[in-house]
Amino acid sequence: MSSVTSFAPGRVELLGNHTDYNEGVVLSAAIELGVTATGRRREDLQIVLTSDGAPGKVVVLRAEPIQRSGGWEDYPLGVAEMLRQAGAEAGGFEMNFTASLPSGAGLSSSAAIEVATALCLCRLYPFPISPMDIARLCRRAENEFVGVSCGLLDQVSSVFGKKDEVVFLDCRTESVSTIPFPPSLSLLIIHSGVKHALTGGEFNERRAQCFEAARIMGVRALRDVTSAELEGAELSDLLRRRARHVVGENERVLEGINFLCAGNGSAFGRLMTASHESSIVNFENSTAELDELVRLAIAQPGCHGARLTGGGFGGAIVALVDKEAISSVQEIILENYVKATGHHAQAYPCIVSNGATVTAL
């Protein structure tokens, strides 16, 4: 075995915004865009990392504790460290990364790097680990090494994605199932041109606010609250709005599953648009650019709904569009968006795709 190549897709979150760390439920889909890692073993205990998207190379000696640097390399280094802690052989390796996934779009390029690294290393230095444990290990790398308090959604979506099916994750039980996606529909992802960065303070601030709302209500997590119970709770306006978003998202996910199973794309799209409105009013994790993209999208014939995807604060939207309308919807949105904002958006028509793969050469 001279080298190992792995591919891990990005994901697009369809419903369930910020529900994962609140022990809620989420619907997402793996997409054909992602990260490819090509690795080889080294005998000198060095880790050598390169990326087609970044200049130079990163060299770390494994005989010394691996330190976080604040760069893109923290994601593969964090995975290597978590594998070592789990008992995997901590040998040297070199690994190069290429990405078709736009960085900063909120499509989980970080999780794709993590999952691609984990699959590659587990083949270079054989280590028995289940798909769910790969997802959990990659989450640990992001939580404990990189320092972002994300949930499990991104890694699960990258690992468990299935062509033409949506991934349903119950974040409390960590159970995964898939639901058929209507064959007449496609996903149109549009990057706003404003980068999304979860290492900023907004994500951890929203997380803390959700936990505080749950504490005041005397429940383990906002997963345990209904909309009716929430409206009767003694919360500040700010905490009520934060909780209202998460509780509403959980309810929209469960309703959305029924619509998908019935093949009712229009009704599912309306839930997506309602989700975005809640992001504006309740969670305040949208931006003027994302709002403009959603407004333009839902005004087009053939578009059933749209919302921000990912953590928010920049990044991308996802629109649910009839397959035959993708080109026209995309063209009109891009043309009018630059007129309205001065930003040049990038569009990515996507298919619902399979999860991560690995091959040895």
C-alpha positions in Angstrom: 0.0 0.0 0.0 1.8 3.1 -1.2 -0.9 5.7 -0.6 -4.5 6.0 0.6 -7.1 8.4 -0.8 -10.3 9.3 1.0 -13.1 11.6 0.1 -15.6 13.2 2.6 -18.5 15.3 1.4 -19.7 18.5 2.8 -23.3 18.7 4.0 -26.2 21.0 3.6 -28.5 21.4 6.6 -32.1 21.4 5.4 -33.9 21.8 8.7 -32.8 21.8 12.4 -30.7 24.9 12.7 -28.7 24.9 16.0 -30.6 22.0 17.3 -27.7 19.5 17.5 -26.0 20.8 20.7 -29.5 21.2 22.2 -30.0 17.4 21.9 -32.6 17.9 19.2 -33.3 16.6 15.7 -31.9 17.6 12.3 -32.4 16.9 8.6 -29.4 17.3 6.4 -27.9 15.9 3.2 -24.4 15.1 2.0 -23.5 16.8 -1.3 -21.1 15.9 -4.1 -18.7 18.7 -3.1 -16.2 17.8 -0.4 -12.6 17.3 0.6 -10.1 14.7 -0.8 -7.1 13.6 1.4 -4.2 11.6 0.0 -1.8 10.2 2.5 1.3 8.0 3.0 3.1 6.6 6.0 6.4 8.1 7.1 9.0 6.4 9.2 10.5 9.5 10.8 7.5 10.3 13.1 6.8 13.5 11.2 3.4 14.8 10.2 3.6 16.7 6.9 0.5 18.5 5.8 -0.1 20.3 2.5 -3.2 21.7 0.9 -3.9 22.8 -2.7 -5.7 25.8 -1.2 -2.9 27.1 1.1 0.7 27.8 0.4 3.6 26.0 2.0 3.5 23.0 4.3 3.0 22.2 7.9 5.5 19.9 9.6 4.9 18.6 13.1 7.0 16.0 15.1 4.8 13.3 16.6 7.3 12.7 19.5 6.3 16.1 20.9 2.8 17.2 22.0 0.7 18.5 19.1 -0.2 22.2 19.7 -3.1 24.1 18.1 -1.9 26.8 15.7 -5.2 28.5 14.7 -4.8 27.5 11.0 -6.6 25.0 8.8 -4.1 22.3 9.9 -5.7 22.2 13.3 -8.5 20.0 11.9 -6.3 17.1 10.6 -3.9 17.5 13.6 -6.8 17.3 16.0 -8.0 14.1 14.4 -4.5 12.6 14.6 -4.4 13.5 18.3 -7.8 12.0 19.0 -6.9 8.8 17.2 -3.7 8.6 19.3 -5.8 9.0 22.5 -8.2 6.3 21.3 -5.3 3.8 21.0 -4.4 4.0 17.3 -0.8 3.7 16.3 0.7 7.2 16.3 3.1 7.0 13.4 4.3 9.6 11.0 2.4 10.5 7.8 2.2 13.0 5.1 -1.2 14.1 3.7 -2.3 16.4 1.0 -5.8 18.0 0.8 -7.8 19.2 -2.1 -11.3 20.6 -1.9 -14.2 21.2 -4.2 -16.1 22.6 -1.3 -16.0 26.4 -0.9 -14.4 27.4 2.4 -16.5 29.7 4.6 -19.8 28.8 3.0 -21.3 27.1 6.0 -21.2 23.7 4.2 -19.0 22.1 6.8 -15.6 22.0 5.1 -14.1 21.5 8.6 -16.0 18.3 9.2 -15.1 17.1 5.7 -11.4 17.6 6.4 -11.8 15.8 9.7 -13.7 12.8 8.3 -11.3 12.5 5.3 -8.3 12.6 7.7 -9.8 10.0 10.0 -10.6 7.5 7.1 -7.2 8.0 5.6 -5.3 7.5 8.9 -7.4 4.4 9.9 -6.4 2.8 6.6 -2.7 3.9 6.8 -2.5 2.6 10.4 -5.3 0.0 10.5 -7.5 0.8 13.4 -11.0 -0.8 13.9 -13.6 1.9 14.4 -17.3 2.1 13.6 -18.7 4.8 11.3 -20.5 6.4 14.2 -17.3 6.4 16.3 -15.5 8.1 13.4 -18.1 10.8 13.5 -17.8 11.1 17.3 -14.0 11.2 17.2 -14.0 14.0 14.6 -16.4 16.0 16.7 -14.1 15.6 19.7 -11.3 16.9 17.5 -13.3 20.0 16.8 -14.5 20.4 20.4 -11.4 19.7 22.3 -8.5 20.5 19.9 -9.9 23.2 17.6 -12.0 24.7 20.3 -15.4 25.0 18.6 -18.4 23.6 20.6 -20.2 22.1 17.7 -22.6 19.1 17.8 -22.5 15.9 15.8 -24.5 16.9 12.8 -21.7 17.8 10.4 -19.6 14.7 10.9 -22.6 12.4 10.9 -23.8 13.9 7.6 -20.4 13.4 6.0 -20.1 9.8 7.2 -23.7 8.6 6.7 -24.8 10.5 3.6 -26.8 8.4 1.1 -27.6 9.2 -2.5 -31.1 10.6 -3.0 -31.9 10.4 0.7 -31.9 12.9 3.5 -30.1 12.1 6.8 -32.2 12.3 9.9 -30.1 12.6 13.1 -31.5 12.4 16.6 -28.8 14.2 18.5 -29.8 12.8 21.9 -29.8 9.1 21.0 -27.2 9.6 18.3 -29.3 7.4 16.0 -29.3 8.0 12.3 -31.8 7.1 9.5 -32.4 8.2 6.0 -35.5 9.5 4.3 -36.2 9.5 0.5 -35.7 12.9 -1.2 -38.3 13.8 -3.9 -36.8 12.9 -7.2 -38.2 15.9 -9.0 -36.3 18.3 -6.8 -32.8 19.6 -6.5 -30.8 21.7 -4.0 -29.4 25.0 -5.1 -26.7 26.3 -2.7 -25.7 29.9 -3.1 -22.7 31.4 -1.3 -23.4 35.0 -0.3 -19.8 36.1 -0.7 -19.6 36.8 3.0 -17.5 34.1 4.8 -18.9 32.1 7.6 -16.6 31.5 10.6 -17.8 29.5 13.6 -14.6 30.2 15.6 -16.1 33.7 16.3 -17.9 34.4 19.5 -21.4 34.3 18.1 -21.7 30.6 18.0 -20.6 30.0 21.6 -22.8 32.9 22.7 -25.9 31.4 21.2 -25.0 28.0 22.6 -24.7 29.5 26.1 -28.0 31.3 25.8 -29.8 28.1 24.8 -28.3 26.3 27.8 -29.4 29.1 30.1 -32.9 29.0 28.8 -33.1 25.2 29.4 -31.6 25.7 33.0 -34.2 28.3 33.9 -37.0 26.0 32.6 -35.7 23.1 34.6 -35.1 20.8 31.7 -32.0 18.9 30.5 -32.1 20.5 27.1 -34.4 22.6 24.8 -35.3 19.2 23.2 -37.6 18.7 26.1 -39.7 21.8 25.6 -42.7 22.3 23.4 -43.7 25.6 21.9 -46.7 25.9 24.2 -44.6 25.3 27.3 -42.0 27.8 26.1 -44.5 30.6 25.8 -45.6 30.2 29.4 -42.1 30.2 30.8 -40.5 33.0 32.8 -37.7 34.0 30.4 -36.2 37.2 29.3 -37.2 38.3 25.8 -33.8 37.4 24.5 -33.7 33.9 25.9 -37.3 33.3 24.8 -36.5 34.1 21.3 -33.3 32.0 21.3 -35.3 29.1 22.7 -38.2 29.7 20.3 -35.9 29.2 17.3 -34.6 25.9 18.6 -37.9 24.5 19.8 -39.6 25.5 16.5 -36.8 23.9 14.5 -37.3 20.6 16.3 -41.0 20.8 15.5 -40.3 21.7 11.8 -38.0 18.7 11.4 -40.6 16.2 12.6 -43.2 17.9 10.4 -40.8 18.0 7.5 -40.2 14.2 7.7 -43.9 13.6 7.1 -43.9 15.9 4.1 -40.8 14.2 2.6 -42.3 10.8 3.1 -45.5 12.0 1.3 -43.4 13.5 -1.5 -44.7 17.0 -0.7 -41.8 19.2 -1.7 -43.8 22.4 -1.6 -44.9 22.0 2.0 -41.3 21.0 3.0 -40.1 24.2 1.2 -42.5 26.3 3.2 -40.9 25.0 6.4 -37.5 25.9 5.1 -38.6 29.5 4.6 -40.3 29.6 8.0 -36.9 28.4 9.5 -35.1 31.3 7.9 -37.7 33.8 9.2 -37.0 32.4 12.7 -33.3 32.8 12.2 -33.9 36.5 11.4 -36.3 37.2 14.3 -35.4 34.8 17.0 -31.8 33.6 16.7 -30.4 36.6 14.9 -27.8 34.5 13.1 -28.7 35.7 9.6 -27.2 38.6 7.6 -28.6 41.1 5.2 -26.9 39.3 2.4 -28.5 35.9 3.3 -31.9 37.5 3.7 -31.6 39.1 0.2 -30.7 35.7 -1.3 -33.7 34.0 0.4 -36.0 36.8 -0.7 -34.8 36.5 -4.3 -35.0 32.7 -4.3 -38.6 32.3 -3.0 -39.8 34.9 -5.5 -38.8 32.6 -8.4 -41.2 30.2 -10.0 -40.1 26.6 -9.3 -38.5 27.5 -5.9 -40.4 26.0 -3.0 -38.5 27.5 -0.2 -35.1 28.7 1.0 -33.1 29.3 4.2 -29.6 29.9 5.5 -27.7 26.7 6.0 -25.1 26.0 8.7 -24.4 28.2 11.7 -25.3 31.4 9.9 -23.5 34.8 10.4 -22.6 34.6 6.7 -22.0 31.7 4.4 -24.7 30.2 2.2 -28.4 29.6 1.7 -30.0 26.4 0.3 -33.1 26.6 -1.9 -35.4 23.7 -2.8 -36.0 24.0 -6.5 -37.7 21.9 -9.3 -34.9 20.3 -11.3 -36.0 21.8 -14.6 -36.0 25.3 -13.0 -32.5 25.2 -11.5 -30.7 27.2 -14.3 -33.3 30.0 -14.6 -33.6 30.4 -10.8 -29.9 30.5 -10.4 -29.4 33.0 -13.2 -32.0 35.4 -11.9 -30.8 35.2 -8.3 -27.1 35.9 -9.1 -28.0 38.8 -11.4 -30.2 40.6 -9.0 -28.1 39.8 -5.9 -25.1 41.7 -7.1 -27.3 44.7 -8.0 -28.8 44.7 -4.5 -25.7 44.1 -2.4 -22.6 44.6 -4.5 -21.4 41.1 -3.6 -20.9 38.4 -6.2 -22.6 35.2 -5.1 -21.5 31.7 -6.2 -24.1 29.1 -7.0 -23.7 25.4 -6.6 -26.5 23.2 -7.9 -26.1 20.0 -5.9 -27.4 16.5 -5.8 -28.1 14.5 -2.6 -25.0 12.3 -2.4 -23.3 9.4 -0.7 -21.1 9.7 2.4 -17.4 9.4 2.8 -15.3 6.7 1.0 -11.7 5.5 1.2 -9.4 3.6 -1.2 -5.9 2.2 -1.0 -3.5 2.3 -3.9 
